[in-house]
Every structure is written in C-alpha cells, then in structure tokens.
C-alpha cells in the first residue's frame, strides 16, 4: 500500500480518530476515516503533497 496509501499503523489511527475528536483532539486529515489523498483526481504528484 505505501508509499502513497496508508500503512497499517495509519489505518489503526484512523479507527480511533472519531473517538479522539469527540474528546477535543484532531488528527491530520490523513488519519480520518475515508481519507483520500489530495492528489487523487488531479495532475499533482503524490510526493509533492503534504498528505
């Protein structure tokens, strides 16, 4: 899956992100359930995008 998909550890964080958000913590968008890379559907190169 990597380099441009999420690792198993990142998927684990995305599982707990809603709980953390309910407690006032916000993870980066990459860790939100349903995340799609910002380069998807564009001509951007994944390695030039922050996420």
C-alpha positions in Angstrom: 0.0 0.0 0.0 2.7 2.6 0.9 4.3 4.9 -0.3 1.0 6.6 -1.3 -1.6 4.6 0.6 -1.8 4.3 4.3 0.2 2.0 6.5 -1.4 -0.4 8.9 -0.4 1.9 11.8 -2.1 4.8 10.0 -5.3 2.7 9.5 -5.3 2.0 13.2 -5.1 5.7 14.0 -8.0 6.3 11.6 -10.1 3.8 13.6 -9.7 5.9 16.8 -9.8 9.3 15.2 -13.6 9.8 15.8 -13.1 9.0 19.5 -10.2 11.4 19.8 -12.2 14.1 18.0 -15.1 13.6 20.4 -12.5 14.3 23.2 -11.2 17.5 21.6 -8.2 16.1 19.7 -7.9 16.4 16.0 -5.5 14.3 13.9 -4.2 15.3 10.5 -6.7 14.6 7.6 -4.6 11.5 6.5 -5.8 9.8 9.7 -9.5 10.5 9.2 -11.8 7.6 8.2 -12.4 7.7 4.4 -9.3 9.8 3.7 -8.4 10.2 0.0 -5.1 11.7 -1.0 -5.3 15.3 -2.1 -3.6 14.4 -5.4 -6.3 11.9 -6.4 -8.2 13.2 -9.4 -5.6 15.9 -10.1 -2.3 16.1 -12.0 -0.4 16.6 -8.8 2.4 14.2 -8.0 1.8 12.5 -4.6 5.3 13.2 -3.5 4.6 16.9 -3.7 1.5 16.8 -1.5 1.7 17.2 2.3 -0.7 14.3 2.9 
